[in-house]
Amino acid sequence: MADPKGFLNHGREVAQTRPVGERVRDWNEVYVPGSLLPIISKQASRCMDCGIPFCHQGCPLGNLIPEWNDFAYREDWSAASERLHATNNFPEFTGRLCPAPCESACVLGINQPAVTIKNVEVSIIDKAWDANDVKPQAPERLSGKTVAVIGSGPAGLAAAQQLTRAGHTVAVYERADRIGGLLRYGIPEFKMEKRHINRRIEQMRAEGTKFRTGVEIGRDIDAAKLRKRYDAVVIAAGATISRDLPVPGRELNGIHFAMEYLPLANKVQEGDFVAPPITAEGKHVVVIGGGDTGADCVGTAHRQGAASVTQLEIMPRPGEERNANQPWPTFPMLYKVTSAHEEGGERVYSVSTTHFEGDEDGNVQFLHLTEVEFIDGKLTPKPGTERKIPAQLVTLAMGFTGTDRENGLVDQFSLELDERGNVARDGDFQTNVPGVFVAGDAGRGQSLIVWAIAEGRSAARGVDRFLTGASDLPSPIRPTDRSLMV
């Protein structure tokens, strides 16, 4: 423990964000560049180096948080980076995008604001990149075994990097035109600039991983051919089927899934479009869904110049403190104000959409809603609360229901599904088909980026054992952990 009184001498300070009026005019990350390093040593000193570090349990990756906090306090950035990478392939992703369940489990958080674990993490990795400490780690020898990874989101990339470093020849297949999955086209630029993905891909290429974009397994390549070509397959295709809203008027123009809307905004930043085919400019925007994807839609609409932005959530507004049924060190459902919410708009809770109203040209103009309440455990409309709000662009951000079944991937591999509609697997992440493994949202269901990376690392160990009979690769997830949703 570097500073026994650190948590007494210093309060919690978090990353400084740029002024709202400035950041909504561009697509750069919302944080002030370089604002963390001057305070991060003091923040790291607040870590109490607990005898039982519950932050380890809170983090699905089992990050060695007290160790790299200590190194960050001493400003030994190289050692901090080494300990950080020991458990996490992509800390620059999680340091920006993870909701930090580790901080909810921080022992200091019992009666004080928790250690700024997430900010320390991103400071360490950004410093490592600036110092050229992040090097390719090519294997010393090749195993002669080949692996195909389907999907290049965080789970697929983590599995591919681990297997490449174990000496296997790995090819990643991505149906989009660029590598990154939802990191590339689901996460807005203002939350994570895509340069962070690009330099990791270059590292992985230098290590020997191959990438194939614009190839959809099940359509462009038959599953049987893929199995014949490779010794093992990892399916990390995500849970890409968006939950729909089957109410009258759903067919009107201007109502889109979030994953129809967000990727187009990102493609503008990639230079594919001058202006997005779907835009919020000058429109009254309604976002249905109160989670992180909904917040991404809110922030995107602000930057596109929306006339107004309203976010709807069917559940009641969460509290600002833990409920009794969500005690420390569990991850609580709390009222959260993201950077997108700081930028404006209205958030409406405990409401349900009844139908949409359009104009004579078939374009959505209004959304009709009613307030709802729990009666006998069921959400029930409240009589007399019906009203309509202007809506010229509606985005549906209500989560995802499972892996794509239409492209033939599930059927061609003859994969069994579990009771939730995810691809079933055993404790080694192997499906019912020998040599075919699954990791990430495709097997777990919609979850967090930190779970995706943990699943990719664990599936890589299962593949390595299958190919060689044993494995030295780490597995952060035990079989019993996979039922736990954070």
C-alpha positions in Angstrom: 0.0 0.0 0.0 1.8 3.1 -1.3 -0.1 5.7 0.8 -1.9 4.4 3.9 -3.7 7.7 4.2 -4.4 8.3 0.6 -8.1 7.7 0.9 -8.3 10.1 3.8 -6.2 12.9 2.2 -7.8 13.0 -1.2 -11.4 13.1 -2.4 -12.6 11.5 -5.6 -11.8 13.4 -8.8 -12.9 12.1 -12.2 -12.0 12.9 -15.8 -12.8 16.5 -16.8 -15.2 16.8 -19.7 -15.1 19.6 -22.3 -17.8 22.3 -22.2 -21.1 21.1 -23.6 -21.3 24.0 -26.1 -17.9 23.0 -27.5 -18.2 19.2 -27.7 -21.6 19.0 -29.3 -20.1 20.8 -32.3 -17.6 18.0 -33.0 -17.3 14.2 -32.7 -14.2 14.1 -30.6 -14.1 12.3 -27.3 -15.9 14.4 -24.6 -12.9 14.4 -22.2 -10.3 17.2 -21.9 -7.1 15.6 -23.4 -4.4 15.2 -20.7 -6.7 16.2 -17.8 -6.3 13.0 -16.0 -2.5 12.6 -15.6 -2.0 15.5 -13.2 -4.5 14.0 -10.7 -4.2 10.3 -11.3 -1.4 9.6 -8.9 -3.4 11.0 -6.0 -6.5 9.1 -7.2 -4.6 5.9 -7.3 -3.3 6.5 -3.8 -6.9 6.3 -2.5 -6.8 2.5 -3.2 -6.5 0.8 0.3 -4.9 -2.4 -1.0 -7.6 -4.4 0.8 -6.7 -7.8 2.2 -9.7 -9.1 0.2 -9.9 -6.9 -2.9 -13.6 -7.1 -3.8 -12.9 -5.1 -7.0 -11.3 -8.3 -8.4 -14.7 -10.1 -7.9 -16.6 -7.1 -9.4 -14.5 -7.2 -12.5 -15.2 -10.2 -14.8 -11.6 -10.1 -16.0 -10.2 -10.3 -12.5 -8.1 -7.2 -13.1 -5.2 -6.8 -10.7 -6.5 -3.4 -9.6 -4.6 -2.8 -6.4 -1.3 -3.7 -8.1 -1.6 -1.3 -11.0 -3.1 1.3 -8.7 0.2 1.1 -6.7 2.3 1.4 -9.8 0.3 4.4 -11.0 0.7 6.1 -7.6 4.5 5.6 -8.0 4.2 6.7 -11.7 5.9 3.5 -12.8 3.8 3.4 -15.9 5.6 0.6 -17.6 5.0 -1.8 -14.7 1.4 -0.6 -14.4 0.8 -1.4 -18.1 2.3 -4.8 -17.7 0.0 -5.7 -14.8 -3.0 -4.2 -16.6 -2.3 -6.3 -19.8 -1.9 -9.4 -17.7 -5.7 -9.7 -17.5 -7.1 -7.4 -20.1 -6.2 -7.4 -23.9 -7.8 -4.0 -24.5 -7.8 -1.7 -21.5 -8.2 1.4 -23.7 -11.7 0.0 -24.7 -12.8 -0.9 -21.2 -11.3 2.3 -19.7 -13.6 4.3 -21.9 -16.7 2.1 -22.3 -17.1 -0.2 -19.3 -19.6 0.9 -16.6 -17.0 -0.1 -14.0 -18.6 -2.8 -11.9 -15.2 -2.9 -10.1 -16.0 0.5 -8.6 -19.3 -0.7 -7.3 -17.4 -3.4 -5.5 -14.6 -1.1 -4.1 -14.3 -1.5 -0.4 -13.8 2.3 0.0 -17.2 2.6 -1.7 -19.0 1.3 1.4 -18.9 4.7 3.1 -17.0 7.0 0.7 -16.9 7.6 -3.1 -15.1 4.7 -4.7 -11.6 4.7 -6.1 -11.6 6.1 -9.7 -10.5 2.7 -11.0 -11.7 3.3 -14.6 -9.9 6.6 -14.9 -6.7 5.1 -13.5 -7.0 2.2 -16.1 -7.4 4.5 -19.1 -4.6 6.7 -17.9 -2.2 3.8 -17.6 -2.9 2.5 -21.1 -2.9 5.9 -22.8 0.5 6.6 -21.2 1.7 3.2 -22.4 0.7 3.9 -26.0 2.4 7.4 -25.8 5.6 5.8 -24.4 5.6 3.1 -27.1 5.3 0.4 -24.4 2.6 -1.5 -26.2 4.5 -3.9 -28.5 3.4 -6.8 -30.6 3.8 -10.2 -28.9 4.4 -12.7 -31.7 4.6 -16.3 -30.7 8.0 -18.0 -30.5 6.8 -21.0 -32.5 3.7 -22.0 -34.5 1.5 -24.9 -33.5 0.5 -25.8 -37.0 -3.2 -25.5 -36.0 -5.6 -23.1 -37.6 -8.6 -21.2 -36.0 -11.4 -19.1 -37.6 -13.0 -16.5 -35.5 -16.4 -15.2 -36.7 -16.9 -11.7 -35.5 -14.5 -8.9 -34.7 -16.1 -7.3 -31.6 -14.3 -7.4 -28.3 -15.0 -11.1 -27.7 -13.7 -12.1 -31.1 -10.7 -9.9 -31.0 -9.7 -11.1 -27.5 -10.1 -14.7 -28.5 -8.1 -14.1 -31.7 -5.2 -12.3 -29.9 -4.9 -15.0 -27.2 -4.9 -17.8 -29.7 -2.4 -16.1 -32.0 -0.1 -15.6 -29.1 -0.5 -19.3 -28.2 1.0 -20.1 -31.6 -2.1 -20.9 -33.7 -2.8 -19.4 -37.1 -5.9 -17.3 -36.7 -8.2 -15.6 -39.2 -10.9 -13.2 -38.1 -14.0 -13.0 -40.4 -16.1 -9.8 -40.2 -19.2 -9.2 -42.3 -18.8 -5.4 -42.1 -16.4 -3.5 -44.2 -14.1 -2.7 -41.2 -12.9 -4.5 -38.1 -14.4 -3.8 -34.7 -18.0 -5.0 -34.6 -20.1 -2.8 -32.3 -16.9 -1.1 -31.2 -16.6 0.3 -34.7 -20.2 1.0 -35.7 -22.2 0.8 -32.5 -20.1 3.1 -30.2 -20.2 6.8 -31.2 -16.9 8.5 -31.9 -17.5 10.9 -29.0 -17.4 7.9 -26.6 -14.3 6.3 -28.2 -12.4 7.6 -31.1 -11.8 4.8 -33.6 -8.0 5.4 -33.7 -7.9 3.2 -30.5 -9.3 0.3 -32.5 -7.0 0.9 -35.5 -3.8 0.7 -33.5 -4.8 -2.5 -31.7 -5.6 -4.0 -35.1 -2.1 -3.1 -36.3 -0.6 -4.7 -33.2 -2.6 -7.9 -33.8 -1.6 -7.9 -37.5 2.0 -7.6 -36.4 1.5 -10.6 -34.1 0.2 -12.7 -37.0 -3.6 -12.5 -36.8 -5.3 -12.3 -40.2 -8.4 -10.3 -40.9 -11.1 -10.8 -43.6 -13.7 -8.1 -43.9 -16.8 -8.1 -45.9 -17.3 -11.8 -45.4 -20.4 -13.2 -43.8 -20.2 -16.8 -42.7 -23.4 -18.5 -43.6 -24.0 -16.4 -46.7 -20.6 -15.7 -48.4 -18.9 -18.9 -47.0 -20.8 -22.0 -46.0 -20.2 -23.3 -42.5 -19.2 -26.7 -43.7 -16.4 -25.2 -45.9 -15.2 -23.2 -42.9 -15.0 -26.2 -40.6 -13.2 -28.2 -43.3 -10.6 -25.4 -43.7 -9.9 -24.8 -40.0 -9.1 -27.0 -37.0 -11.4 -25.0 -34.8 -14.0 -22.2 -35.0 -14.9 -19.5 -32.5 -18.3 -17.9 -33.0 -18.3 -14.4 -31.6 -21.0 -12.9 -33.8 -22.8 -11.0 -31.1 -26.5 -10.7 -30.2 -27.4 -8.6 -33.2 -31.2 -9.0 -33.4 -32.8 -5.8 -32.1 -35.9 -5.9 -30.0 -38.8 -4.5 -31.9 -41.8 -2.5 -30.9 -44.9 -4.0 -32.5 -47.5 -1.2 -32.1 -49.7 0.5 -34.6 -47.8 2.8 -36.9 -44.5 1.0 -36.6 -44.3 0.9 -40.4 -44.1 4.7 -40.7 -41.0 6.3 -42.2 -38.6 7.7 -39.7 -38.7 4.8 -37.1 -35.5 3.0 -37.0 -33.6 0.5 -34.8 -30.7 2.2 -33.0 -28.3 -0.1 -34.9 -29.7 1.3 -38.2 -29.1 4.8 -37.0 -25.8 4.8 -35.1 -23.6 3.0 -37.7 -24.4 5.6 -40.3 -23.2 8.4 -38.1 -20.0 6.5 -37.5 -19.6 6.0 -41.3 -19.7 9.8 -41.7 -16.7 10.0 -39.4 -14.9 7.2 -41.4 -15.4 9.3 -44.5 -17.9 7.0 -46.2 -20.7 9.7 -46.3 -20.7 13.5 -46.4 -24.0 13.4 -44.4 -25.8 10.5 -42.8 -28.7 8.9 -44.7 -30.6 9.0 -41.5 -30.2 12.3 -39.6 -31.7 14.1 -36.6 -31.0 17.5 -38.1 -33.9 19.9 -37.4 -36.2 17.1 -36.1 -38.0 16.2 -32.9 -36.2 13.0 -31.9 -37.6 10.3 -29.6 -35.3 7.6 -28.3 -37.2 4.6 -26.8 -35.0 2.8 -24.3 -33.1 4.1 -21.3 -29.8 2.2 -21.5 -26.4 3.0 -22.9 -27.5 2.5 -26.5 -30.3 4.9 -26.0 -27.8 7.4 -24.5 -25.6 7.0 -27.6 -28.6 7.9 -29.7 -29.2 11.0 -27.6 -25.6 12.2 -27.9 -25.6 11.5 -31.7 -28.9 13.4 -32.2 -27.5 16.4 -30.3 -24.5 16.5 -32.6 -26.7 16.3 -35.7 -28.6 19.3 -34.7 -31.9 17.9 -33.4 -34.7 20.3 -32.6 -35.5 18.4 -29.5 -34.5 15.0 -27.9 -36.8 12.9 -25.6 -35.7 9.6 -24.2 -38.4 7.2 -23.0 -38.0 4.4 -20.4 -40.8 2.0 -19.4 -39.3 1.3 -16.0 -39.4 3.8 -13.0 -36.5 6.2 -12.5 -33.8 4.4 -10.5 -32.7 5.9 -7.2 -29.4 7.7 -6.7 -28.4 5.4 -3.8 -28.3 1.6 -3.5 -31.5 -0.2 -2.8 -31.6 -2.6 0.1 -31.9 -5.5 -2.4 -28.7 -4.4 -4.2 -26.2 -4.2 -1.3 -22.4 -3.7 -1.6 -20.5 -5.2 -3.4 -23.1 -6.0 -6.1 -23.6 -3.8 -9.2 -26.6 -1.5 -8.4 -29.1 0.0 -10.8 -28.6 3.7 -10.1 -29.8 6.9 -11.8 -27.0 7.7 -14.2 -26.3 10.9 -16.0 -24.0 10.2 -19.0 -22.2 12.9 -21.0 -25.0 12.7 -23.6 -27.6 13.5 -20.9 -25.5 16.5 -19.8 -25.9 17.9 -23.3 -29.6 18.3 -23.0 -32.9 16.6 -23.8 -35.6 15.2 -21.6 -35.8 11.8 -19.9 -39.2 10.4 -19.2 -39.7 7.3 -17.0 -42.6 4.9 -16.4 -44.1 5.4 -19.9 -45.1 3.0 -22.7 -45.7 3.7 -26.3 -49.2 2.9 -27.5 -48.9 3.9 -31.2 -47.3 6.2 -33.7 -49.1 8.8 -35.8 -47.9 9.9 -39.3 -48.7 12.4 -42.0 -50.3 11.8 -45.4 -46.9 10.9 -46.9 -46.3 8.1 -44.4 -43.7 9.9 -42.2 -43.9 9.6 -38.4 -45.0 12.9 -36.7 -46.2 12.0 -33.2 -45.7 9.3 -30.6 -48.6 8.4 -28.4 -47.7 7.2 -24.9 -49.3 6.4 -21.6 -47.9 6.3 -18.1 -47.5 2.9 -16.5 -47.2 1.5 -13.0 -46.6 -1.8 -11.3 -49.8 -3.5 -10.1 -49.4 -7.0 -8.7 -45.9 -7.2 -10.3 -47.2 -6.2 -13.8 -46.7 -3.0 -15.6 -50.2 -1.6 -16.1 -51.3 1.6 -18.0 -52.6 4.4 -15.8 -56.0 5.6 -17.0 -56.2 9.2 -18.1 -52.4 9.6 -18.7 -52.4 9.2 -22.4 -50.7 12.0 -24.4 -48.7 12.5 -27.6 -45.4 14.1 -28.2 -43.8 15.3 -31.5 -41.6 12.6 -33.1 -40.1 13.0 -36.6 -37.3 10.6 -35.9 -37.7 7.6 -33.5 -34.9 5.2 -32.6 -35.6 1.9 -30.9 -32.9 1.2 -28.3 -34.6 -1.6 -26.3 -31.8 -4.1 -26.4 -31.2 -7.3 -28.4 -32.8 -10.7 -28.4 -30.2 -13.0 -29.7 -27.9 -14.1 -32.5 -28.9 -13.6 -36.2 -30.7 -16.7 -37.4 -31.4 -15.5 -40.9 -27.8 -15.7 -42.3 -27.6 -19.4 -41.9 -24.8 -19.4 -39.3 -26.8 -21.3 -36.6 -28.5 -23.7 -38.9 -25.4 -24.5 -41.1 -23.4 -25.4 -38.0 -26.4 -27.3 -36.5 -25.9 -25.4 -33.2 -28.1 -26.0 -30.2 -29.6 -23.0 -28.5 -30.3 -22.6 -24.8 -33.5 -21.6 -23.1 -32.8 -17.9 -23.7 -32.1 -18.3 -27.4 -28.3 -18.0 -27.2 -25.9 -20.6 -28.6 -25.5 -23.3 -25.9 -22.0 -24.2 -24.7 -20.2 -26.2 -22.1 -17.6 -25.2 -19.5 -14.9 -24.9 -22.1 -17.2 -22.7 -24.2 -17.6 -25.5 -26.8 -20.9 -25.9 -28.5 -22.6 -29.2 -29.3 -20.5 -29.4 -32.4 -16.9 -30.6 -31.6 -14.3 -27.9 -32.4 -16.9 -25.1 -32.6 -16.8 -22.7 -29.7 -18.8 -19.6 -28.8 -17.9 -16.4 -26.9 -19.5 -13.1 -26.0 -23.0 -12.0 -26.6 -23.7 -14.9 -29.0 -23.4 -17.3 -26.1 -24.1 -15.1 -23.1 -26.7 -12.7 -24.4 -26.5 -9.0 -24.4 -23.9 -7.9 -21.8 -21.0 -5.6 -21.1 -17.8 -5.1 -23.0 -15.7 -6.4 -20.0 -17.7 -9.6 -20.1 -17.1 -9.9 -23.8 -13.4 -9.7 -23.4 -13.4 -12.1 -20.5 -15.5 -14.6 -22.6 -13.1 -14.3 -25.5 -10.1 -15.0 -23.3 -11.9 -18.0 -21.7 -13.0 -19.4 -25.0 -9.4 -19.1 -26.3 -8.3 -21.4 -23.4 -11.0 -23.9 -24.4 -9.9 -23.9 -28.0 -6.2 -24.2 -27.0 -7.1 -27.2 -24.8 -9.1 -28.8 -27.7 -6.2 -28.3 -30.2 -3.3 -29.3 -28.0 -4.7 -31.2 -25.0 -3.6 -28.6 -22.5 -3.4 -24.8 -22.2 -1.5 -22.2 -20.3 -3.8 -19.5 -21.4 -5.7 -17.8 -18.5 -9.5 -18.2 -18.1 -11.1 -15.4 -16.1 -14.5 -17.0 -16.2 -15.4 -20.2 -14.4 -18.3 -22.2 -15.8 -20.6 -21.2 -12.9 -19.9 -17.5 -13.6 -21.6 -17.5 -16.9 -25.1 -17.3 -15.4 -24.2 -14.1 -13.7 -25.3 -11.0 -15.5 -23.9 -7.6 -14.6 
